[in-house]
């Protein structure tokens, strides 16, 4: 089983693997092309990466690990400097707003230092419902589910699942 297949299957994988490094480089190049001249025409570089994307506005500074595990609904807005680390699925619903510098992480690392040194990682999917607003600087950790209509305050570190129509800060 390849490291990419392990990653997608949710198994521990080696993030230093050459195939994964090449996929991250492809993503960086696509993001760089878009960020250099953000326009409807250059959005094609991002659309080619994503698993699926509805109507979306991405302000400059957008970055993702692979793009292949990102699904975005309609009316999505990501303010400046947003980062989506998508070693596992990131599923974002409709009418979602991300403030500046929001980070969504699916990648995690073992507690054992030797395993970390060897490049071992694991990933857990993140799911964000419809009509969610995530304030600037918020960090969404691996495995988190955020329910419909929820509001995440600026600079919050989301370490637990958030119920629909609740506020977390």
C-alpha positions in Angstrom: 0.0 0.0 0.0 1.4 3.4 -0.9 1.8 6.2 1.6 -0.9 8.2 -0.3 -3.3 5.2 -0.1 -2.5 4.9 3.7 -3.1 8.6 4.2 -6.5 8.5 2.3 -7.5 5.4 4.2 -6.9 7.1 7.5 -3.9 4.9 8.5 -0.6 6.1 9.8 1.6 7.2 6.8 5.0 8.7 6.2 4.6 12.4 5.3 8.2 12.4 4.0 7.3 10.0 1.2 8.4 11.3 -2.3 4.9 10.9 -3.8 3.3 13.0 -1.0 6.1 15.6 -1.3 5.5 15.9 -5.0 1.7 16.3 -4.5 2.3 19.0 -1.9 4.7 20.8 -4.3 2.0 20.6 -7.1 -0.5 22.2 -4.6 2.0 24.9 -3.6 2.6 25.8 -7.2 -1.1 26.0 -8.0 -1.7 28.2 -4.9 1.2 30.4 -5.8 -0.2 30.9 -9.3 -3.6 31.8 -7.9 -2.2 34.0 -5.1 0.1 36.0 -7.5 -2.9 37.1 -9.6 -6.2 36.1 -7.8 -8.9 36.2 -10.5 -11.8 34.2 -11.8 -9.5 32.9 -14.5 -6.7 31.9 -12.2 -9.2 30.1 -9.9 -8.8 27.2 -12.3 -5.6 26.3 -10.6 -7.4 25.8 -7.3 -10.4 24.1 -8.9 -8.1 21.5 -10.4 -6.8 20.6 -7.0 -10.0 20.4 -5.0 -12.2 17.2 -4.9 -15.2 19.5 -5.4 -15.9 23.3 -5.2 -19.1 25.3 -5.6 -19.1 29.1 -5.8 -16.1 30.4 -3.8 -14.0 33.4 -3.2 -10.5 32.9 -1.9 -8.5 36.0 -0.9 -4.7 36.0 -1.5 -2.5 33.9 0.7 -4.6 30.8 0.5 -2.6 27.5 1.0 -3.5 23.8 1.1 -1.4 20.6 1.5 -2.9 18.6 -1.4 -6.3 20.0 -2.3 -7.5 16.5 -3.3 -9.3 16.0 0.0 -11.1 19.4 0.0 -14.8 19.7 -0.7 -16.4 23.2 -0.6 -20.1 24.0 -1.0 -21.6 27.1 -2.6 -21.1 30.7 -1.4 -17.8 30.0 0.4 -15.5 32.8 1.4 -12.0 32.5 2.7 -10.4 35.7 3.8 -6.6 36.5 3.5 -4.0 33.9 4.6 -6.3 30.9 5.2 -4.6 27.5 5.4 -6.3 24.1 4.9 -4.0 21.1 5.7 -6.0 18.3 4.0 -4.2 15.0 4.6 -7.8 13.8 5.4 -11.1 15.1 4.0 -12.1 18.7 4.8 -15.8 19.0 3.9 -17.1 22.5 4.1 -20.9 23.2 3.6 -22.7 26.1 1.9 -22.6 29.7 3.1 -19.4 29.3 5.1 -17.2 32.3 6.0 -13.6 32.0 7.1 -12.0 35.1 8.7 -8.4 36.0 7.9 -5.7 33.5 8.9 -8.1 30.7 9.7 -6.3 27.3 9.8 -8.0 23.9 9.4 -5.8 21.0 10.2 -6.4 17.3 9.5 -2.8 16.2 10.0 -1.5 15.1 13.4 1.7 13.6 14.7 2.4 10.7 17.2 3.4 11.5 20.8 6.4 9.3 20.4 9.5 11.4 19.3 11.1 8.5 17.4 8.0 8.1 15.2 7.8 11.8 14.6 11.5 11.8 13.6 10.7 9.1 11.0 8.0 11.3 9.5 5.0 9.2 10.7 1.7 11.2 10.6 -2.0 10.4 10.8 -5.0 12.4 9.7 -8.6 12.8 10.8 -11.3 14.4 8.7 -12.8 17.8 9.5 -16.4 18.6 8.7 -18.0 22.1 8.7 -21.7 22.4 8.3 -23.7 25.0 6.4 -24.0 28.7 7.5 -20.9 28.6 9.7 -18.8 31.7 10.5 -15.3 31.1 11.7 -13.5 34.2 13.1 -10.1 35.4 12.1 -7.1 33.4 13.5 -9.2 30.4 14.6 -7.6 27.0 14.4 -9.7 23.9 13.8 -7.9 20.7 14.9 -8.0 17.3 13.3 -11.2 15.3 13.6 -13.5 18.2 14.5 -17.1 18.5 13.4 -18.8 21.9 13.4 -22.5 21.9 13.1 -24.7 24.1 10.9 -25.1 27.7 11.9 -22.2 27.6 14.5 -20.0 30.6 15.1 -16.4 30.2 16.1 -14.8 33.3 17.7 -11.6 34.9 16.6 -8.4 33.2 17.7 -10.3 30.2 19.1 -8.6 26.8 19.1 -11.3 24.3 18.4 -10.4 21.1 20.3 -13.9 19.5 20.5 -16.9 19.1 18.2 -19.2 22.1 18.1 -23.0 21.6 18.1 -25.2 23.3 15.5 -26.2 26.9 16.2 -23.8 27.3 19.1 -21.0 29.8 19.7 -17.5 28.7 20.6 -14.7 31.1 21.7 
